[in-house]
Amino acid sequence: MNTLIPNVSLLVFLGITVVLFGWAAFMTGQALASTWRPFWQVLPYGMLLGLGDRLLTFFLFQGTLISLPAYIFDSALLTGVACLSYRLTLVYNMVTQYPWLYERATLFSWRIKGGVSKQA
């Protein structure tokens, strides 16, 4: 963990990256899915959240600002949280807005209800 997040304690990493920016990433994924934005837009927002995380860690806790491995790690973690949130919200929207057409298959997917035929 020290090589990926240099000069920062585990408590700071958990508090800033996981809790604070993780919540922001979760809300970002929900906002993108709720407004029916395409999935690829999660990536640039995740990269911006990673940049914000690096800046806040640097300014408040004297972490290393320019560290490519730390930035990649933070951005990947936050993008993953945003992707998870996006998918959960999209599935929820599909099964609640179109209950006559779709039903939840798993936590991350939906399917067409049995009585509805597919139109070509």
C-alpha angles and dihedrals in degrees: 000000000000093000094051096042106031122195094004128106123234090247092057091047092051094045100044105028103030103032107027102031092030088060090048090050091049091051090046091055091048092049093050093049094043091055092045095243118165118268095243090069089073090073100062091043090051090051091050091049089051090053091049090049092052091048095049092047090050096047099042104031105023093247122162110280101195106047115131096195091050092048092048092047094048093044093048092050093048093043089052091053091048091049091051092049092046093054095045091050094045092053091047091050093049096050095042099042095043105031093152091057109032139038130188112265099178136344090278103033145047134204138203113269116255098247096052118088122213117251116216 
